[in-house]
């Protein structure tokens, strides 16, 4: 949370530059407004490694692509 606040309010680097969410090995990724706003997930990594399952309202549910 601290990194997100520093990015959003003080111009610090986005959390996606040093937070690798893939290390947890979760098969799904849910991205909402807050995660997009504070750039928690690198869009390039999401596009490369995940496929969109469903988008509902402000949320997008992704699953790890086969072979990843």
N, C-alpha and C positions, 0 to 999 in steps of 0.2 A: 504494500500500500504506500509506503514511504516513497519508493521509486516512482510510482504513478503520480503522486502529488508533486514531486520535484519536476517531473516531465511536464505535467499539465500547467503548473503555475510558475515554475522558475526556469524553464527552458533547458533543463537537464536532458541528457540523452534518453531516448525512449527505452522502456524496460525490455523491449524485444531485442535490443542490442546485446544484452547480457543474461537474459532469462531464457533458457531453453526448455520449454514446456514438454518436449518430447522425451526427456530423461525419465519421466514418470511411467512411460510405456502404456498410457491409457489408449484404448482402441478408438475412443470417441473424443471429440473436442466441441464444446459448446461456446460460441462467441456471441456476446451480447453488446449492447450499446457501450457499456463501461469499458470492456476489453478493447473495443475499436477506438474509443475516445482516447485512451491512454496508450494506445499502440502496444498492447501487451503481447500480441501475436504477430509475428512478421508475416505480412500478406504473401510474400514470395515463398516462404516455408510452407504456409498453409496450402497454397496453390500446388506446390510441388509434391507434398507428402500426403495430402488429404483430399477426399472427394466429398462434395456437398450431398448430404442425405435429404435434408428438408430445411426450409426456411419458414419460420412462423413469427409474424410480427417483427420485432427487432432482434430475433435470435436466429442463428444459423447453426445447424448440427452437422458436423463433419465426421467421417470415419477414415481411419488410416487406409491408404491405398494398398492394394494387394502387392506383396513383395517388398514392402517398406519395413 
